[in-house]
């Protein structure tokens, strides 16, 4: 149970002493913080003790009770005022109502009446305190939840699922500032298959995100969050001419991440936009840019605007010839011959491709040919023992070095048979 403080103010000492004796303050949930015999002294004590309740006489020297109440209400609006006076005059009572006093009590007063008055004041104070505490709890919970609410907003925003007219309300509610005037999305992809030894991919991704916030976030006033396993940054640009600087800095960040924490990081840079709703389009292009790491390699920044897919210049005959050379090395060659044949095949048929879709076609043809080769030569390769569609899905997403490593391992295994 809360205990509240009371300040008694009356220019008659005996009145104050009588009131202090008549009331069971502790039983009612109150304690007397002190008393004063004039308004000036009382105001000083209010400043010092900040009591919950002030019970004051109206007529006093130096400063009367009405003036004291005005001063208290101006500086301490939640303090409850009780007038205890011998003057039953309409003007006083009307002024007491104007000052929002709790009670206007006429002398002489008995202990029962005072007990009832303070009982009601206690109920009111309890209610107000409860409301304030609930508000504080809710405010605290809201502030603690803000990072999660903001991240959820960013995710929904780049998905394009927020109506344009709703965005200003979310920005205000979630305390988000998008000053711009230009924006874009960065998708920071950390390879989980090339993590340092004894390093969890989740911890590695968290470390990359922390470094990205520190090295990219501040300069570019970027919003940072996690989405679909990648770190997403939304930089704010002063002009579209800053994109080359941003691209260079992202490139440096990728090399830094590899050198310092051993993370193979690719940053996809989406198209520049002038409005917040367009960020969903920028995210789409940034995510597509990241997928081009299988062509251009990882540990670098890829700006979607700079990618200009070209048609395949190699003929089907050239691809068939390199593939036959590879199969020949698998059947008859040494390990060194196989590794050399894999290198020639990769360099001449896959790496030159500029279109992501065309590259996917070449790799799918390669996997199908390896599958048929294993079946024709009774090779029980583990890679081809399950659902071939799962293998397609995994191989298509391999970065250049990973793809070459996979093909070398598969070819060497097949050559042992």
Secondary structure, DSSP 8 states (H G I E B T S, - for coil): ---EEEEEE-S-HHHHHHHHHH--HHHHTEEEEEEESSHHHHHHHHHHH--SEEEE-SS-SSS-HHHHHHHHHHH-TT-EEEEEES---HHHHHHHHHTT-SEEEESS--HHHHHHHHHHHHHHHHHHHHHHHHHHHHHHHHHHHHHHHHHHHHHHHHTT-S-HHHHHHHHHHTT-----SEEEEEEEEE-STT--TT--HHHHHHHHHHHHIIIIITTTT-EEEEETTEEEEEEEESSGGGHHHHHHHHHHHHHHHHHHH---EEEEE---BSSGGGHHHHHHHHHHHHHTHHHH-SSEEEEGGG-------S-HHHHHHHHHHHHHHHHH--HHHHHHHHHHHIIIIITT---HHHHHHHHHHHHHHHHHHHHHTT---GGGSS-HHHHHHHHHT--HHHHHHHHHHHHHHHHT-
